[in-house]
Amino acid sequence: MVRVILWGGLRDLADGNSEFEFAATTIHKVFLRLIAEYPGMESELDHNVSVAVDGQIYRDSLFVSLPENAEVFILPKLQGG
């Protein structure tokens, strides 16, 4: 099982829910699970988010393996500048 936490406007797209716990082995599978429950989230997950797994931030890394009991934060895309 992994613990998934949504930040910012993503909560609104998940009917106000911000935390989930379910089985997933990759970031991609987390996204698929969320999209299955909340289809309106698909566009945001496809283009506008960054993901932190146990404190390490990933961008465009859908197939990063998730360890058991990982904490996955999905947050607005971090911009450099």
Phi and psi in degrees as GROMACS dihedral restraints (atoms count N, CA, C in turn):
[ dihedral_restraints ]
;  ai    aj    ak    al  type     phi  dphi    fc
    3     4     5     6     1  -122.7    20    10
    4     5     6     7     1   154.3    20    10
    6     7     8     9     1  -105.0    20    10
    7     8     9    10     1   125.2    20    10
    9    10    11    12     1  -113.8    20    10
   10    11    12    13     1   129.3    20    10
   12    13    14    15     1  -122.5    20    10
   13    14    15    16     1   127.3    20    10
   15    16    17    18     1   -98.1    20    10
   16    17    18    19     1   139.3    20    10
   18    19    20    21     1  -117.1    20    10
   19    20    21    22     1   156.7    20    10
   21    22    23    24     1    63.9    20    10
   22    23    24    25     1  -145.2    20    10
   24    25    26    27     1   -63.8    20    10
   25    26    27    28     1   -13.8    20    10
   27    28    29    30     1   -62.0    20    10
   28    29    30    31     1   -30.4    20    10
   30    31    32    33     1   -59.4    20    10
   31    32    33    34     1   -41.3    20    10
   33    34    35    36     1   -61.1    20    10
   34    35    36    37     1   -37.0    20    10
   36    37    38    39     1   -74.2    20    10
   37    38    39    40     1   -12.9    20    10
   39    40    41    42     1  -110.1    20    10
   40    41    42    43     1    34.1    20    10
   42    43    44    45     1    55.4    20    10
   43    44    45    46     1    33.9    20    10
   45    46    47    48     1    84.8    20    10
   46    47    48    49     1    -3.2    20    10
   48    49    50    51     1   -77.7    20    10
   49    50    51    52     1   140.9    20    10
   51    52    53    54     1  -123.3    20    10
   52    53    54    55     1   -13.5    20    10
   54    55    56    57     1  -134.2    20    10
   55    56    57    58     1   141.0    20    10
   57    58    59    60     1  -139.6    20    10
   58    59    60    61     1   156.4    20    10
   60    61    62    63     1  -139.2    20    10
   61    62    63    64     1   122.6    20    10
   63    64    65    66     1  -161.1    20    10
   64    65    66    67     1   170.7    20    10
   66    67    68    69     1   -80.9    20    10
   67    68    69    70     1   132.4    20    10
   69    70    71    72     1  -162.2    20    10
   70    71    72    73     1   140.4    20    10
   72    73    74    75     1  -106.6    20    10
   73    74    75    76     1   -10.7    20    10
   75    76    77    78     1  -143.1    20    10
   76    77    78    79     1   163.8    20    10
   78    79    80    81     1   -59.8    20    10
   79    80    81    82     1   -39.9    20    10
   81    82    83    84     1   -56.4    20    10
   82    83    84    85     1   -43.5    20    10
   84    85    86    87     1   -68.6    20    10
   85    86    87    88     1   -32.2    20    10
   87    88    89    90     1   -62.1    20    10
   88    89    90    91     1   -48.3    20    10
   90    91    92    93     1   -59.6    20    10
   91    92    93    94     1   -45.7    20    10
   93    94    95    96     1   -60.0    20    10
   94    95    96    97     1   -40.9    20    10
   96    97    98    99     1   -64.3    20    10
   97    98    99   100     1   -45.0    20    10
   99   100   101   102     1   -64.9    20    10
  100   101   102   103     1   -41.4    20    10
  102   103   104   105     1   -65.5    20    10
  103   104   105   106     1   -36.5    20    10
  105   106   107   108     1   -61.2    20    10
  106   107   108   109     1   -38.3    20    10
  108   109   110   111     1   -84.9    20    10
  109   110   111   112     1   -32.3    20    10
  111   112   113   114     1  -134.7    20    10
  112   113   114   115     1    79.1    20    10
  114   115   116   117     1   -56.0    20    10
  115   116   117   118     1   -29.1    20    10
  117   118   119   120     1   -66.9    20    10
  118   119   120   121     1   -10.1    20    10
  120   121   122   123     1   -85.3    20    10
  121   122   123   124     1   -12.7    20    10
  123   124   125   126     1   -56.5    20    10
  124   125   126   127     1   -48.2    20    10
  126   127   128   129     1   -61.4    20    10
  127   128   129   130     1   -42.6    20    10
  129   130   131   132     1   -63.4    20    10
  130   131   132   133     1   -45.8    20    10
  132   133   134   135     1   -65.9    20    10
  133   134   135   136     1   -31.9    20    10
  135   136   137   138     1   -72.7    20    10
  136   137   138   139     1   -28.7    20    10
  138   139   140   141     1  -133.3    20    10
  139   140   141   142     1   -19.8    20    10
  141   142   143   144     1  -125.7    20    10
  142   143   144   145     1    25.2    20    10
  144   145   146   147     1  -132.2    20    10
  145   146   147   148     1   156.1    20    10
  147   148   149   150     1  -116.2    20    10
  148   149   150   151     1   158.3    20    10
  150   151   152   153     1  -128.4    20    10
  151   152   153   154     1   133.9    20    10
  153   154   155   156     1  -114.1    20    10
  154   155   156   157     1   127.9    20    10
  156   157   158   159     1  -115.2    20    10
  157   158   159   160     1   115.8    20    10
  159   160   161   162     1    48.5    20    10
  160   161   162   163     1    41.0    20    10
  162   163   164   165     1    91.3    20    10
  163   164   165   166     1    -9.1    20    10
  165   166   167   168     1  -100.2    20    10
  166   167   168   169     1   127.2    20    10
  168   169   170   171     1   -86.8    20    10
  169   170   171   172     1   135.0    20    10
  171   172   173   174     1  -123.9    20    10
  172   173   174   175     1   141.9    20    10
  174   175   176   177     1  -126.7    20    10
  175   176   177   178     1   134.4    20    10
  177   178   179   180     1    54.5    20    10
  178   179   180   181     1    43.6    20    10
  180   181   182   183     1  -128.8    20    10
  181   182   183   184     1    63.5    20    10
  183   184   185   186     1   -62.8    20    10
  184   185   186   187     1   -27.2    20    10
  186   187   188   189     1  -104.7    20    10
  187   188   189   190     1    22.6    20    10
  189   190   191   192     1   -65.0    20    10
  190   191   192   193     1   130.9    20    10
  192   193   194   195     1   -72.7    20    10
  193   194   195   196     1   140.4    20    10
  195   196   197   198     1  -104.8    20    10
  196   197   198   199     1   126.6    20    10
  198   199   200   201     1   -71.9    20    10
  199   200   201   202     1   158.5    20    10
  201   202   203   204     1   -56.6    20    10
  202   203   204   205     1   138.3    20    10
  204   205   206   207     1    67.1    20    10
  205   206   207   208     1    22.2    20    10
  207   208   209   210     1   -65.4    20    10
  208   209   210   211     1   151.4    20    10
  210   211   212   213     1  -107.5    20    10
  211   212   213   214     1   117.9    20    10
  213   214   215   216     1  -114.0    20    10
  214   215   216   217     1   115.2    20    10
  216   217   218   219     1  -101.7    20    10
  217   218   219   220     1   130.1    20    10
  219   220   221   222     1  -112.2    20    10
  220   221   222   223     1   119.0    20    10
  222   223   224   225     1  -134.7    20    10
  223   224   225   226     1   164.9    20    10
  225   226   227   228     1   -54.1    20    10
  226   227   228   229     1   143.8    20    10
  228   229   230   231     1   -53.9    20    10
  229   230   231   232     1   130.2    20    10
  231   232   233   234     1   -80.8    20    10
  232   233   234   235     1   131.3    20    10
  234   235   236   237     1  -109.3    20    10
  235   236   237   238     1   137.1    20    10
  237   238   239   240     1   -88.4    20    10
  238   239   240   241     1   167.3    20    10
